[in-house]
Amino acid sequence: MVICDQTTMAEYNQRFRQKVGPTDVLSFPQIMDSSEIPANGWFLAGDLVISPQQVRENAQEFAVSFDEELRRVCIHGMLHLSGYDHETNDAQEPMLIEQERILRALEQERLHIV
């Protein structure tokens, strides 16, 4: 996992997605399809890049805690690494429904940020 500032995130977003401006999380898979998964099932799914500044801005915009929004973007990124995708940010997108289900299931877990 890489934690970066908004300037770096905007550069990554432009370079790898051709999108202007920062985003909260980017996912970089290490495999392109399930045929690349080793027989033992163990593999490095990929990398996440997160901008805490953008997560904080999102949290304020959506009136949720930083902790909740950080969990949301981590889950979002991991779902992308697991092969999920979405066309829009509509709450009815199957990936986003799954994201929120996982978020609720982990609600009692605590993140310890130092």
Backbone as ProteinMPNN parsed JSONL, in Angstrom:
{"seq_chain_A": "MVICDQTTMAEYNQRFRQKVGPTDVLSFPQIMDSSEIPANGWFLAGDLVISPQQVRENAQEFAVSFDEELRRVCIHGMLHLSGYDHETNDAQEPMLIEQERILRALEQERLHIV", "coords_chain_A": {"N_chain_A": [[0.853, -1.166, 0.0], [0.504, 2.208, -0.779], [0.771, 5.389, 0.53], [-0.063, 8.633, -0.234], [0.301, 12.163, -1.099], [-2.11, 14.629, -2.302], [-1.208, 15.826, -4.659], [0.61, 13.977, -5.773], [-1.18, 11.857, -6.063], [-2.94, 12.948, -7.954], [-1.203, 13.081, -10.123], [-0.739, 10.308, -10.549], [-3.359, 9.518, -11.121], [-3.834, 10.883, -13.511], [-1.796, 9.809, -15.122], [-2.278, 6.985, -15.137], [-5.037, 6.632, -15.451], [-5.942, 8.6, -17.056], [-7.384, 10.726, -16.002], [-8.249, 13.882, -14.675], [-7.032, 15.477, -11.773], [-6.978, 14.651, -8.204], [-7.776, 11.443, -6.71], [-9.375, 9.221, -4.365], [-8.55, 6.527, -3.977], [-6.479, 4.255, -5.733], [-6.152, 1.272, -7.591], [-3.9, -1.295, -8.354], [-3.66, -4.074, -10.026], [-1.872, -7.205, -9.793], [-2.157, -9.434, -11.29], [-3.726, -10.384, -14.352], [-5.833, -12.072, -15.034], [-7.762, -14.847, -13.717], [-6.445, -17.182, -14.479], [-3.818, -16.839, -13.982], [-3.395, -17.299, -11.331], [-1.557, -19.009, -8.909], [-1.317, -22.612, -8.379], [-1.479, -23.226, -5.648], [-3.072, -21.247, -4.722], [-2.234, -18.953, -3.456], [-1.308, -15.597, -3.83], [-0.049, -12.342, -4.693], [-2.315, -9.888, -4.737], [-2.252, -7.232, -5.572], [-1.541, -3.69, -5.576], [-2.487, -0.909, -3.536], [-3.077, 2.554, -3.728], [-3.426, 5.301, -1.736], [-4.866, 8.419, -0.917], [-4.799, 10.177, 1.886], [-5.595, 12.823, 2.354], [-7.555, 13.255, 0.416], [-9.374, 11.322, 1.21], [-10.119, 12.404, 3.668], [-11.366, 14.777, 2.783], [-13.514, 13.635, 1.35], [-14.843, 12.369, 3.461], [-15.735, 14.571, 4.941], [-17.41, 15.751, 3.007], [-19.387, 13.756, 2.698], [-20.334, 13.577, 5.231], [-19.363, 11.683, 7.14], [-17.262, 9.787, 9.382], [-13.649, 10.065, 9.353], [-12.429, 7.599, 9.766], [-14.453, 5.774, 8.94], [-14.653, 6.436, 6.211], [-12.071, 5.891, 5.332], [-11.993, 3.13, 5.708], [-13.932, 2.477, 3.823], [-12.712, 3.237, 1.342], [-10.505, 1.521, 1.349], [-11.753, -0.996, 1.251], [-13.06, -0.641, -1.181], [-10.878, -0.429, -2.972], [-9.754, -2.986, -2.584], [-11.816, -4.593, -3.539], [-11.726, -3.914, -6.252], [-9.213, -5.053, -6.819], [-9.97, -7.639, -6.57], [-11.341, -8.182, -8.803], [-13.769, -6.917, -9.211], [-15.775, -4.293, -10.681], [-17.078, -1.061, -11.632], [-19.375, 1.037, -13.376], [-20.41, 3.528, -12.802], [-20.821, 5.817, -10.016], [-23.115, 5.236, -8.754], [-25.227, 4.245, -6.146], [-26.548, 1.86, -6.545], [-24.974, 0.221, -8.031], [-23.654, -3.028, -8.397], [-21.037, -3.6, -7.328], [-20.666, -1.502, -5.522], [-22.74, -1.91, -3.77], [-21.874, -4.314, -2.623], [-19.519, -3.365, -1.455], [-20.54, -1.657, 0.563], [-21.908, -3.553, 2.075], [-19.8, -5.118, 3.088], [-18.46, -3.128, 4.499], [-20.352, -2.554, 6.536], [-20.359, -5.04, 7.817], [-17.869, -5.057, 8.967], [-17.965, -3.088, 10.812], [-17.531, -2.938, 13.622], [-14.845, -3.37, 13.931], [-11.663, -1.906, 14.613], [-9.574, 0.62, 13.299], [-6.228, 1.463, 13.686], [-4.6, 4.258, 13.576], [-1.58, 5.815, 13.44]], "CA_chain_A": [[0.0, 0.0, 0.0], [1.212, 3.476, -0.852], [0.033, 6.553, 1.025], [0.557, 9.776, -0.902], [-0.428, 13.43, -1.036], [-3.038, 14.821, -3.413], [-0.465, 16.145, -5.885], [1.082, 12.704, -6.312], [-2.358, 11.092, -6.482], [-3.414, 13.541, -9.211], [-0.263, 12.637, -11.165], [-1.034, 8.895, -10.826], [-4.677, 9.444, -11.732], [-3.664, 11.326, -14.895], [-0.915, 8.883, -15.835], [-2.795, 5.628, -15.288], [-6.464, 6.592, -15.784], [-6.225, 9.757, -17.903], [-8.371, 11.549, -15.288], [-7.649, 15.075, -14.085], [-7.254, 15.7, -10.351], [-6.74, 13.518, -7.297], [-8.858, 10.55, -6.325], [-9.113, 8.712, -3.019], [-7.828, 5.255, -4.014], [-6.194, 3.61, -7.012], [-5.8, -0.139, -7.451], [-3.013, -1.787, -9.407], [-3.601, -5.53, -9.906], [-0.646, -7.89, -10.192], [-2.506, -10.458, -12.271], [-4.746, -9.879, -15.265], [-7.005, -12.941, -14.963], [-7.641, -15.933, -12.735], [-5.56, -18.245, -14.947], [-2.479, -16.548, -13.473], [-3.324, -17.631, -9.905], [-0.815, -20.26, -8.706], [-2.111, -23.774, -7.955], [-1.71, -23.219, -4.2], [-4.065, -20.211, -4.423], [-1.63, -17.782, -2.821], [-0.696, -14.65, -4.753], [-0.157, -10.932, -4.35], [-3.399, -9.361, -5.574], [-1.843, -5.974, -6.176], [-1.214, -2.564, -4.708], [-3.425, 0.2, -3.382], [-2.512, 3.885, -3.481], [-4.476, 6.049, -1.043], [-4.6, 9.807, -0.538], [-5.551, 10.499, 3.105], [-6.207, 14.149, 2.221], [-8.793, 13.099, -0.349], [-10.28, 10.564, 2.073], [-10.643, 13.368, 4.642], [-12.326, 15.637, 2.076], [-14.71, 12.82, 1.096], [-15.534, 12.163, 4.737], [-16.453, 15.819, 5.241], [-18.48, 15.915, 2.022], [-20.445, 12.776, 2.924], [-20.695, 13.648, 6.655], [-19.009, 10.454, 7.845], [-15.962, 9.923, 10.032], [-12.476, 9.711, 8.561], [-12.261, 6.154, 9.937], [-15.405, 5.079, 8.074], [-14.319, 6.66, 4.802], [-10.837, 5.152, 5.065], [-12.406, 1.738, 5.543], [-14.663, 2.376, 2.555], [-11.801, 3.257, 0.187], [-9.697, 0.29, 1.394], [-12.623, -2.056, 0.74], [-13.269, -0.338, -2.596], [-9.668, -0.828, -3.683], [-9.598, -4.446, -2.539], [-12.796, -5.174, -4.459], [-11.162, -3.784, -7.595], [-8.159, -6.069, -6.949], [-10.635, -8.947, -6.614], [-12.004, -8.334, -10.09], [-15.003, -6.123, -9.308], [-15.669, -2.991, -11.33], [-18.344, -0.328, -11.689], [-19.434, 2.041, -14.441], [-20.753, 4.823, -12.207], [-20.778, 5.814, -8.553], [-24.497, 5.041, -8.309], [-25.3, 3.313, -5.015], [-27.137, 0.597, -6.98], [-23.958, -0.6, -8.708], [-23.397, -4.227, -7.592], [-19.788, -3.497, -6.574], [-20.83, -0.559, -4.408], [-23.603, -2.595, -2.8], [-20.983, -5.24, -1.911], [-18.629, -2.527, -0.647], [-21.257, -1.21, 1.755], [-22.197, -4.735, 2.884], [-18.564, -5.448, 3.801], [-18.229, -2.032, 5.45], [-21.239, -2.767, 7.689], [-19.933, -6.263, 8.507], [-16.629, -4.762, 9.702], [-18.216, -1.854, 11.556], [-16.998, -2.971, 14.986], [-13.386, -3.451, 13.91], [-11.042, -0.601, 14.767], [-8.309, 0.918, 12.632], [-5.339, 2.228, 14.565], [-3.745, 5.107, 12.757], [-0.626, 6.522, 14.285]], "C_chain_A": [[0.898, 1.228, 0.0], [0.276, 4.556, -0.352], [0.714, 7.77, 0.41], [-0.292, 11.036, -0.742], [-1.285, 13.59, -2.294], [-2.323, 15.137, -4.731], [0.017, 14.869, -6.562], [-0.089, 11.873, -6.818], [-2.907, 11.636, -7.796], [-2.511, 13.124, -10.37], [-0.534, 11.185, -11.555], [-2.364, 8.764, -11.564], [-4.615, 9.853, -13.21], [-2.879, 10.287, -15.698], [-1.57, 7.533, -16.135], [-4.273, 5.55, -15.669], [-6.882, 7.715, -16.729], [-7.357, 10.612, -17.328], [-7.637, 12.702, -14.623], [-8.023, 15.175, -12.608], [-7.032, 14.456, -9.516], [-7.987, 12.662, -7.133], [-8.496, 9.984, -4.961], [-8.27, 7.445, -3.028], [-7.65, 4.804, -5.464], [-5.758, 2.182, -6.725], [-4.961, -0.567, -8.647], [-2.876, -3.301, -9.251], [-2.274, -6.1, -10.398], [-0.903, -9.004, -11.192], [-3.646, -9.914, -13.129], [-5.976, -10.778, -15.338], [-6.709, -14.138, -14.07], [-6.74, -17.069, -13.195], [-4.129, -18.049, -14.441], [-2.318, -16.881, -11.988], [-2.599, -18.965, -9.749], [-1.721, -21.371, -8.162], [-2.41, -23.756, -6.463], [-2.68, -22.11, -3.778], [-3.51, -18.941, -3.816], [-0.985, -16.883, -3.872], [-0.871, -13.234, -4.214], [-1.181, -10.316, -5.295], [-2.996, -8.076, -6.271], [-1.562, -4.923, -5.134], [-2.362, -1.562, -4.672], [-2.623, 1.465, -3.151], [-3.649, 4.707, -2.904], [-3.988, 7.454, -0.722], [-5.43, 10.136, 0.702], [-6.227, 11.872, 3.032], [-7.528, 14.049, 1.473], [-9.822, 12.32, 0.454], [-10.916, 11.511, 3.089], [-11.67, 14.3, 3.993], [-13.624, 14.888, 1.783], [-15.525, 12.654, 2.372], [-16.334, 13.411, 5.109], [-17.633, 15.999, 4.296], [-19.67, 15.0, 2.295], [-20.893, 12.694, 4.383], [-20.533, 12.306, 7.364], [-17.641, 10.672, 8.491], [-14.836, 9.557, 9.06], [-12.264, 8.204, 8.594], [-13.186, 5.384, 8.995], [-15.025, 5.231, 6.599], [-13.023, 5.945, 4.422], [-11.132, 3.67, 4.87], [-13.056, 1.538, 4.174], [-13.688, 2.337, 1.375], [-10.882, 2.033, 0.185], [-10.504, -0.878, 0.833], [-12.826, -1.876, -0.763], [-12.067, -0.803, -3.431], [-9.478, -2.327, -3.71], [-10.613, -5.144, -3.435], [-12.316, -5.058, -5.904], [-10.072, -4.835, -7.818], [-8.74, -7.477, -7.047], [-11.433, -9.147, -7.898], [-13.308, -7.58, -10.252], [-14.726, -4.825, -10.063], [-17.041, -2.34, -11.33], [-18.246, 0.726, -12.767], [-19.641, 3.44, -13.887], [-20.536, 4.739, -10.703], [-22.179, 5.714, -7.962], [-24.521, 3.967, -7.22], [-25.886, 1.959, -5.395], [-26.175, -0.275, -7.785], [-23.664, -1.814, -7.832], [-22.107, -4.147, -6.764], [-19.956, -2.596, -5.359], [-21.776, -1.109, -3.356], [-22.755, -3.556, -1.969], [-20.034, -4.485, -0.991], [-19.311, -2.124, 0.665], [-21.628, -2.376, 2.66], [-20.973, -5.11, 3.72], [-18.272, -4.384, 4.849], [-19.075, -2.23, 6.704], [-20.797, -3.992, 8.498], [-18.697, -6.016, 9.367], [-16.761, -3.548, 10.621], [-17.574, -1.827, 12.944], [-15.478, -3.072, 15.058], [-12.818, -2.047, 13.998], [-9.753, -0.499, 13.958], [-7.48, 1.754, 13.602], [-4.351, 2.974, 13.708], [-2.855, 5.911, 13.687], [-0.096, 7.746, 13.577]], "O_chain_A": [[1.916, 1.275, 0.69], [-0.881, 4.627, -0.767], [1.931, 7.923, 0.52], [-1.443, 10.981, -0.31], [-1.196, 12.792, -3.227], [-2.795, 14.749, -5.8], [-0.144, 14.697, -7.77], [-0.002, 11.254, -7.878], [-3.3, 10.858, -8.666], [-2.992, 12.846, -11.468], [-0.559, 10.854, -12.741], [-2.48, 7.992, -12.516], [-5.266, 9.24, -14.056], [-3.258, 9.936, -16.816], [-1.438, 7.0, -17.237], [-4.725, 4.516, -16.159], [-8.036, 7.779, -17.152], [-8.179, 11.152, -18.067], [-6.547, 12.529, -14.078], [-9.181, 14.982, -12.237], [-6.914, 13.35, -10.043], [-9.105, 13.109, -7.388], [-7.405, 10.249, -4.457], [-7.376, 7.288, -2.196], [-8.543, 4.952, -6.297], [-5.077, 1.919, -5.735], [-5.271, -0.245, -9.794], [-2.074, -3.77, -8.444], [-1.64, -5.551, -11.298], [0.017, -9.467, -11.865], [-4.433, -9.083, -12.676], [-7.06, -10.301, -15.672], [-5.56, -14.404, -13.716], [-6.301, -17.861, -12.361], [-3.324, -18.98, -14.469], [-1.221, -16.758, -11.444], [-2.979, -19.95, -10.382], [-2.759, -21.098, -7.56], [-3.471, -24.216, -6.041], [-3.067, -22.038, -2.611], [-4.232, -17.954, -3.673], [-0.208, -17.351, -4.705], [-1.738, -12.974, -3.38], [-0.952, -10.228, -6.501], [-3.356, -7.852, -7.426], [-1.369, -5.227, -3.957], [-3.1, -1.394, -5.642], [-1.606, 1.447, -2.456], [-4.717, 4.804, -3.507], [-2.846, 7.651, -0.308], [-6.636, 10.353, 0.592], [-7.309, 12.061, 3.587], [-8.511, 14.687, 1.853], [-11.014, 12.62, 0.39], [-12.118, 11.431, 3.343], [-12.717, 14.581, 4.578], [-14.711, 15.441, 1.948], [-16.749, 12.784, 2.359], [-17.482, 13.309, 5.542], [-18.73, 16.355, 4.727], [-20.821, 15.409, 2.146], [-21.722, 11.857, 4.739], [-21.422, 11.85, 8.082], [-16.948, 11.639, 8.173], [-15.046, 8.841, 8.081], [-11.955, 7.597, 7.569], [-12.75, 4.445, 8.328], [-15.073, 4.266, 5.836], [-12.897, 5.448, 3.303], [-10.584, 3.034, 3.97], [-12.773, 0.57, 3.467], [-13.825, 1.486, 0.496], [-10.515, 1.552, -0.887], [-9.994, -1.659, 0.029], [-12.771, -2.842, -1.524], [-12.221, -1.476, -4.451], [-9.088, -2.889, -4.734], [-10.305, -6.178, -4.029], [-12.478, -5.991, -6.691], [-10.01, -5.442, -8.887], [-8.087, -8.394, -7.545], [-12.117, -10.158, -8.062], [-13.899, -7.601, -11.331], [-13.6, -4.326, -10.083], [-18.048, -2.994, -11.058], [-17.165, 1.248, -13.043], [-19.121, 4.417, -14.426], [-20.116, 3.704, -10.185], [-22.398, 6.066, -6.803], [-23.906, 2.91, -7.365], [-25.737, 0.998, -4.641], [-26.526, -1.388, -8.178], [-23.444, -1.655, -6.631], [-22.09, -4.584, -5.613], [-19.441, -2.9, -4.283], [-21.629, -0.806, -2.172], [-22.898, -3.611, -0.748], [-19.775, -4.922, 0.131], [-18.723, -2.238, 1.741], [-21.664, -2.221, 3.881], [-21.092, -5.387, 4.914], [-17.879, -4.709, 5.969], [-18.569, -2.09, 7.818], [-20.856, -3.978, 9.727], [-18.498, -6.689, 10.379], [-15.765, -3.048, 11.144], [-17.119, -0.772, 13.385], [-14.89, -2.883, 16.123], [-13.43, -1.098, 13.508], [-8.945, -1.427, 13.941], [-8.004, 2.654, 14.259], [-3.394, 2.405, 13.183], [-3.325, 6.594, 14.597], [0.725, 8.475, 14.134]]}, "name": "protein", "num_of_chains": 1, "seq": "MVICDQTTMAEYNQRFRQKVGPTDVLSFPQIMDSSEIPANGWFLAGDLVISPQQVRENAQEFAVSFDEELRRVCIHGMLHLSGYDHETNDAQEPMLIEQERILRALEQERLHIV"}
